[in-house]
Structures are given as C-alpha cells and as structure tokens.
Amino acid sequence: METEIRTVSEHIHDDVLDLLARSFGKDDDYFRRQHEGDPSYSHDRAWVLLEDGKIVSHVQIYDKVMRYGDGRIPFGGIADVGTDPEYRRRGHAAKLLSNAVGYMKRNDLPLSLLYTGTPPLYEAGGWHSVPATVLEADVPTEARPGPRAYTIKPFEESQLRLLASYWDQAMSNLVGPLDRSVEYFQKQPSWHVGWGDVQWDVIHRVGHPAGFVRTAIEGETLELLDVCGTSDEVVQVACAWAVRRAVESGCRKIEGRVSPGSILVRELAAFADIRLTTSDSQMMRLNDLEGVLRGALPEFHRRRRHNPLADQPVTLVVGNSAVRLEFPSGTVALGPPEHGDRMIELTDKQFLHMLMGLPGAQEPITESDLRPSIKSQLLNIFPQTGHVFWYADAF
Ligand SMILES: CC(C)(COP(=O)(O)OP(=O)(O)OC[C@H]1O[C@@H](n2cnc3c(N)ncnc32)[C@H](O)[C@@H]1OP(=O)(O)O)[C@@H](O)C(=O)NCCC(=O)NCCS
C-alpha cells in the first residue's frame, strides 16, 4: 500500500466534501458552507491522504485567534477529521494529524484546539482534554418577563459594526472567546443555517441596539450560541428572551457553553433551573510554549497591576520547553532560561489547565517549593478565570 499526503486544491475539493459526507454521515453542503463562509478556512491548510491514489482521509486547520483578556493567542482549530469507513484503523488520520502539528509549529500557531468524540486518536498526537463548562437548564412551563424598556428585533446587516464593537467590549475580560472580525461575524449565518433553526436577535434599549443573543433549536433543545450585552441588565434581557424562545418552541432543554461564574450563568439562573456540567470533548495541544506566553503577555501585564512589586525571575519548564518569566516592577518579561534560576516544572496538560484558568489547576504552584512571593506572582498571572469557547464558533 502506497500513501501520500497532499494539500487540498480547488479541483479535488468536491471529492473532499464527498469523503467528509461519507465519514460523518452528513450532507456535503454542511461542510461546503463552513469552508466557503469561514474566512479562517483555506485549502492551503487542508490535507488529504491518498492510499494507492484514492483520497481516503482528511484533516484541516482553521487559523483562528483566541482572546486572552487583553492578550491574543493564535491557534489552529483542527476540524473535519475524517477517514473513509473502509480505510479506518490504518493510521491515516494519525499521519495527517502529525503533518498538521508540523504545519502549526512552522506557522506560528502555538496552540491547537479541537472537539472530538474519539479522544484516544488525539491523545496519541499530544492533545489533552481541557474540560469545558456546559450549562444545562430545564425549560420552565411559562416564561417570566424580563426587564421592561427593551425590545427585541431580528438582526439587521446595518448593525454589524456596532454589534461587533459591543462584542469586543463584552469579551474583553474573558479567556477563550474568538477574536471575531466584522467579516467573520457577517459570514457566520451562512454556515449557521446548517445547525437547525438559528435566530439572531438584537436587544434594543430606547430604540438603540444594546446587545444580542443567538440561539439554535435542534429537536427539543435550545442551544445558546452566544450572548453579548453592554450591561448586566442587557444580559438579563437576553436570558429572558432565550428562555421565552425555548418555551414557545416547545423545547425541554437549554444548553450552552459558558464561562463559569459569568454574569450569564447568574442571570439565566433567575429564569430557569440550571446545572453546570463539564464536557471532556474539548482538547488542546501546546505547540510552542513561548508563542503562547507571548500572546498572553498583555493580559499578564494587566494582571500584574494587582501585584506590581518587582520579584525574582522563575523558569517555567513545560515538557521539553523552558521560558524564563521575569517580574520587573509592574510588568512581566519573557527570556531564555538562565543558569541558577528557580524552576517550576509542569506537564503540557498541567500548563494548559493553568492557562485556561481551570479550577484546581494552580495546585502545582501552591505545592511547589518556590518562595512564597514567587508563588504569589505565578498565582497572580495564572488565576482561576475559567474560559469559554461559544457554540457560535464551533468548527
Ligand atoms: C475518527 C476517525 C477520523 C479515525 O480515523 P482513522 O484513520 O481510522 O484513525 P487512525 O487509524 O489513524 O487511528 C489512530 C489511533 O487513534 C485511535 N482511534 C481511531 N479511531 C478510533 C475510534 N473510533 N475509537 C477509539 N479510538 C480510535 C486508536 O488508538 C488508533 O490506533 P489503533 O488503530 O492502533 O488502535 C474515523 O474513524 C472517522 O472518520 N470517524 C467518523 C468521523 C469522526 O468522528 N471524526 C472525528 C471528529 S473529531
């Protein structure tokens, strides 16, 4: 058996869509819409594996940017991993994933993110489960009214720039949401149509847009795709509206990815019985430690405002990589490790959990034998923030 890996080109794209449709049991338009609509898709970042000349497996990378508070971390979103049912368990997907890792390392994508129902495939390639918080709510029998003085209207194209700027503000303290360009916002509905009955509703206060909520109904579940408000009250209106839509559509369940402890969770609890669970389908890979820290640096600076005193440097060792974290007054600087530095050693998974602010992820710091003041510097730049990747950005 001869195998070969090739980049996707326009003339084989239809064959790729056909392969994906067969692999996932979905219609090929589902994939076509997202490839054509999402500006972070490119044939240059999609590969097929051919066995004896036949296209049998496919992997692609979306080139995206994650917001990290004030920081921005570029990442490779691994998607549409599919092998022809007759050619499975021959190592094809694993080979394409290893090729994708090489691409990400060469092209400044220091992090990778994916969603999967087959974690063992990715664990072998260096991805680790980074649990996401998922909100589930039982839909009440009656919708309670939200605050007065607001009206809800369908989204209009002319509101795009304004809503995108609200999004920027509303997400500015969070870890995880995508950095969405206006073009990306504009095109999202072109692939969201494949996700069920999707509605983009804009919340108006005294006639002016003040936020939005996007929901999708699939079967008896209302999925909260994303919520954006210019104030807590607008988020409250969005929650009341989503619950109303669920009640009126006969849904039994509301589901959404959320940042634990966010206003959204608090507000939604006022309108429905909610539970927070975790999903292990979200996985991340650390491709380049220094690249990740560089992206997060503006946020580290902001966090240092709580603890601005100068302190000794510490070398962060993660797997085979090491980066020196220096703590001059009020900032953080990165540098190469120096002989005699104090060190903290973490596995890739421990680091990823700490980076994404998971509960308990700071334990390796608190249990290390570092000096208390250095521990407190590290705890300050890696607090338990939680994170969220909205359903609206699923790939
Ligand atoms: C998942 C899928 C892409 C795997 O493709 P593949 O080419 O058969 O995968 P590989 O042969 O490279 O598998 C490498 C390893 O991953 C793991 N693996 C692969 N498929 C698996 C499965 N269905 N369940 C559990 N582990 C699996 C195994 O450890 C395997 O090694 P082994 O065969 O020596 O045990 C393929 O089954 C598929 O197209 N499924 C439907 C679409 C899908 O679910 N895609 C993944 C979405 S994230």
The ligand as a Gaussian input file, in Angstrom:
#p B3LYP/6-31G(d) Opt

LIG

0 1
 C      -12.105000       9.091000      13.929000
 C      -11.529000       8.752000      12.560000
 C      -11.151000      10.048000      11.868000
 C      -10.261000       7.921000      12.768000
 O       -9.618000       7.738000      11.511000
 P       -8.589000       6.546000      11.266000
 O       -7.825000       6.853000      10.035000
 O       -9.296000       5.260000      11.340000
 O       -7.676000       6.693000      12.541000
 P       -6.227000       6.015000      12.780000
 O       -6.161000       4.688000      12.104000
 O       -5.165000       6.987000      12.421000
 O       -6.242000       5.814000      14.346000
 C       -5.086000       6.014000      15.148000
 C       -5.438000       5.667000      16.580000
 O       -6.490000       6.511000      17.049000
 C       -7.366000       5.754000      17.893000
 N       -8.686000       5.612000      17.258000
 C       -9.020000       5.785000      15.959000
 N      -10.345000       5.587000      15.770000
 C      -10.870000       5.317000      16.971000
 C      -12.195000       5.044000      17.441000
 N      -13.239000       5.034000      16.621000
 N      -12.367000       4.807000      18.757000
 C      -11.313000       4.820000      19.609000
 N      -10.026000       5.068000      19.226000
 C       -9.809000       5.327000      17.932000
 C       -6.724000       4.397000      18.058000
 O       -5.855000       4.481000      19.182000
 C       -5.941000       4.259000      16.781000
 O       -4.842000       3.388000      16.917000
 P       -5.062000       1.786000      16.721000
 O       -5.855000       1.609000      15.457000
 O       -3.680000       1.281000      16.639000
 O       -5.818000       1.337000      17.935000
 C      -12.525000       7.922000      11.709000
 O      -12.975000       6.849000      12.464000
 C      -13.719000       8.734000      11.238000
 O      -13.700000       9.310000      10.157000
 N      -14.816000       8.767000      12.051000
 C      -16.021000       9.477000      11.701000
 C      -15.812000      10.978000      11.760000
 C      -15.299000      11.428000      13.101000
 O      -15.856000      11.097000      14.130000
 N      -14.223000      12.238000      13.065000
 C      -13.562000      12.728000      14.232000
 C      -14.187000      14.013000      14.616000
 S      -13.174000      14.886000      15.729000

